[in-house]
């Protein structure tokens, strides 16, 4: 029965992560399929370029919330299952967070064509280790301020997670390996989802062209 509940909550975390907020926002409020415009993704950047900043920030906040809620599903489980405590509970929190990220990237409700996962990852870290989420966000913003390339900033921010864990190994105790693996997986997922954009050497030109979208509402 304990395994059943772990599987149940993992699937629930996947479904929470898979709520296609950008897709539904485009459909219900703007009357368009966001995937038919811009770069064809449901990422917050595509939403900003096509629908404007307000819509983009709504999607970002929704994504962060999805990550927090999915990771927090570990709380009821730790009360139901006695042996889930300490490092086991921490591993469960990170696992549920990864399930949410996979749900966001491959959403069942949007034909498995989803977003890129950055803000869901922020939400998961906010629930599991708030200081890491602020470091992740801070490095991302720092890189973006120098390069003006968001995709590059996301990936460099992501690689900072496992590197930081390695450099501060002594302070993690039994949470070292779970967080290291989590950081490596987050980096791998963000690298994969942003790889095509990183290859686009004319990204700034493409961005400027998208800014002329007739759907944008500032």
ABEGO torsion letter per residue (X at the ends): XAAAAAAAAAAAAAAAAABBAAAAAAAAAAGBBAAABEAGBABAAAAAAAAEAAAAAAAAAAAAAAAAAAAAAAAAAAAABAABBEAAAAAAAAAAAAAAAAAAABBAAAGGBBBAGAAAAAAAAAAABAAAAAAAAAAAAAAAAAAGBAAAAAAAAAAAAAAAAAAAAAAAEAAAAAAAAAAAAAAAAAAAAAAAAAABAAAAAAAAAAAABAABBX
